[in-house]
Amino acid sequence: MAVAIKLKRVGKSLTPIYRVVVIDSKKRTGGAPIEEVGQYNPRNKKNTSLNIERIKYWQQSGAIVSETVKSLLKKTTMQTDVSADVNR
């Protein structure tokens, strides 16, 4: 089974919220996911939450990560690194 990590859009028409889901790549994005590994609110970027451990697990299992999720991972890990440096 080919697995992908994608964004699934939820929310109202003018207030989008996205869930980061692990899904069979043959299914449509709105279908039932295997697992939800985070969420992203483009209007409030501080409200982004990703389960990095589970995403790494699925990547090691052979999941294909979409370009948008890759950019979210880069931004989130950069924010985490910066906040860790500030706390020291």
Rosetta blueprint (number, residue, H / E / L):
1 M L
2 A L
3 V E
4 A E
5 I E
6 K E
7 L E
8 K E
9 R E
10 V E
11 G E
12 K L
13 S L
14 L L
15 T L
16 P E
17 I E
18 Y E
19 R E
20 V E
21 V E
22 V E
23 I E
24 D E
25 S L
26 K L
27 K L
28 R L
29 T L
30 G L
31 G L
32 A L
33 P L
34 I L
35 E E
36 E E
37 V E
38 G E
39 Q E
40 Y E
41 N L
42 P L
43 R L
44 N L
45 K H
46 K H
47 N H
48 T L
49 S E
50 L E
51 N L
52 I H
53 E H
54 R H
55 I H
56 K H
57 Y H
58 W H
59 Q H
60 Q H
61 S L
62 G L
63 A L
64 I E
65 V E
66 S L
67 E H
68 T H
69 V H
70 K H
71 S H
72 L H
73 L H
74 K H
75 K H
76 T H
77 T H
78 M H
79 Q H
80 T H
81 D H
82 V H
83 S H
84 A H
85 D H
86 V H
87 N H
88 R L
